[in-house]
Amino acid sequence: MGWDEILERARRYDATARPGEWPPPICVALVSAAFGSALRRFLPVWSMSAIWFHDGTGPDDPRKPAAIGVAGPDPDEYVVWWDEPGRGPVIQLLTTDPQEAVALAVLLNR
């Protein structure tokens, strides 16, 4: 899965979103923010309205520790997770600003 496919999937999610239901119609903003950042150098993998980043060319290549996604509804927010080995993903940030979520994911995935 590459950036074009992720953006198309986000567009489909946003087009079919209904107020008060999950996922909220904020997926395109998140994908666009990530693509416009240093996260672009990673292979993105979309899963349940979240983007995980991988080094290499396939989803079986090593995964980076931080992911970004959408949370909500009410309020519609972006979430950044840190995947701790043996513990699972831990929420690091909830924000209404996709740029803020992406900035933290960039720092965590250096």
C-alpha positions in Angstrom: 0.0 0.0 0.0 1.4 3.4 -0.9 0.5 7.0 -0.4 -1.9 7.2 -3.4 -3.8 4.2 -2.1 -3.9 5.6 1.4 -5.2 9.0 0.2 -7.9 7.3 -1.9 -9.0 5.2 1.1 -9.1 8.3 3.3 -11.3 10.1 0.6 -13.7 7.1 0.6 -13.9 7.2 4.5 -14.6 10.9 4.5 -17.2 10.7 1.7 -19.2 8.1 3.6 -18.8 9.5 7.1 -21.9 10.5 9.0 -22.0 13.1 11.8 -21.6 11.4 15.2 -20.3 8.1 13.7 -16.8 6.6 13.5 -14.6 7.3 11.6 -15.2 11.0 11.5 -14.7 12.8 8.2 -11.1 14.0 9.0 -9.0 11.3 7.3 -8.0 13.2 4.2 -6.6 16.0 6.4 -4.4 13.5 8.3 -3.1 11.7 5.3 -2.3 15.0 3.5 -0.5 16.3 6.6 1.6 13.1 6.9 2.4 13.1 3.1 3.6 16.7 3.4 6.0 15.8 6.2 9.2 13.7 6.8 6.8 10.7 7.3 6.6 10.6 3.5 9.9 8.7 3.4 8.2 5.6 5.1 5.9 3.1 3.6 2.4 3.8 5.0 0.1 1.0 5.9 -3.5 1.9 6.6 -5.4 -0.1 9.3 -8.7 0.9 10.9 -8.3 4.7 10.2 -4.7 4.7 11.4 -1.4 4.9 9.5 1.5 2.8 10.6 4.9 3.5 9.0 7.4 0.9 7.8 11.0 1.1 6.8 11.5 -0.6 3.4 9.1 -1.5 0.7 6.6 -3.9 2.2 4.4 -4.2 5.3 6.5 -7.1 6.6 9.5 -4.7 6.8 10.3 -3.2 10.2 7.5 -1.0 11.6 8.3 2.3 13.1 7.1 2.7 16.7 4.7 5.6 16.3 1.4 5.7 14.3 -1.2 8.3 13.7 -4.9 8.0 13.3 -8.4 9.4 13.9 -10.3 9.2 17.1 -13.8 10.3 17.9 -16.5 11.1 17.2 -17.4 13.9 19.6 -14.9 15.4 19.5 -13.3 14.5 16.2 -9.6 14.2 17.0 -6.3 12.8 15.8 -4.4 10.3 17.9 -0.7 9.5 18.1 0.3 6.0 19.4 3.6 4.7 20.6 3.9 1.0 20.2 5.8 -0.4 23.2 7.1 -4.0 22.8 5.3 -6.3 25.1 2.8 -3.6 26.1 1.0 -2.6 22.9 0.1 0.8 21.6 0.0 3.6 24.2 -1.7 7.0 23.3 0.8 9.8 23.3 -1.5 12.6 22.1 -5.1 13.5 21.2 -5.5 16.7 19.3 -7.9 18.4 16.8 -4.9 19.6 14.8 -3.5 17.1 12.2 -0.3 19.1 11.9 0.4 18.7 15.6 -0.2 14.9 15.4 2.1 14.6 12.4 4.8 16.7 14.1 4.9 14.4 17.1 4.9 11.2 14.9 7.9 12.7 13.0 9.8 13.2 16.3 8.9 9.7 17.6 9.8 8.0 14.3 13.3 9.5 13.8 
